[in-house]
């Protein structure tokens, strides 16, 4: 049931209670970007949470004496809540909140019940499959908000195809064309594509489509509409 991998590392040579600043110094040998603000106590007696933002978003744990580092999941067996996953999701939610709707291409449901943010690549076949499902998703009350994630990177064909969509007068029409592999006129404009790539890196987006729910939970990859709706309901139920 538990898939945790625990790694114990000796960070300090003594067993005395370490000051938070000392813990940071010890961690910086392995994780140079950790700050004091990234460390906080957990319900697990004697264990502190450490937020990692580089090279990817993650949560690890360190003993209160600063000696032992644990990489894995903490689960409350009484509530069956995965505290690690919950924390990572809340951090993802905060990061996603730094974007605004005017940076996204939005397919809004008439009877909106759920919202998903999707990192997409017009040259990704599974993204094209998900795009075909928009009508079914909207009918289920799911609003889709697209962010650009051309997997080939900046100054590539996929990148410029994304820029063309975000610079179009009618972004939805341009997205529809792009998803059936038709090119759009490349108009130059201020666009969020590079910002979306930076955001994707912070969120540890590794492929497309990459779907985030409103609570920060995610699905890495394509799922059919009925399964996506099921996962949405399951995810939201965890936090009620």
Secondary structure as UniProt FT lines:
FT   HELIX           20..28
FT   TURN            29..30
FT   TURN            32..33
FT   HELIX           36..38
FT   STRAND          39..41
FT   TURN            45..46
FT   STRAND          47..52
FT   STRAND          58..63
FT   TURN            64..65
FT   STRAND          69..70
FT   STRAND          75..76
FT   TURN            77..80
FT   STRAND          81..82
FT   HELIX           83..96
FT   TURN            97..98
FT   HELIX           101..103
FT   STRAND          105..107
FT   TURN            110..111
FT   STRAND          114..120
FT   TURN            122..123
FT   HELIX           125..132
FT   HELIX           134..139
FT   TURN            140..141
FT   STRAND          142..148
FT   TURN            151..152
FT   TURN            154..155
FT   HELIX           157..166
FT   HELIX           171..178
FT   TURN            179..181
FT   HELIX           193..202
FT   TURN            203..204
FT   STRAND          210..213
FT   TURN            214..215
FT   STRAND          218..220
FT   HELIX           225..237
FT   TURN            238..239
//
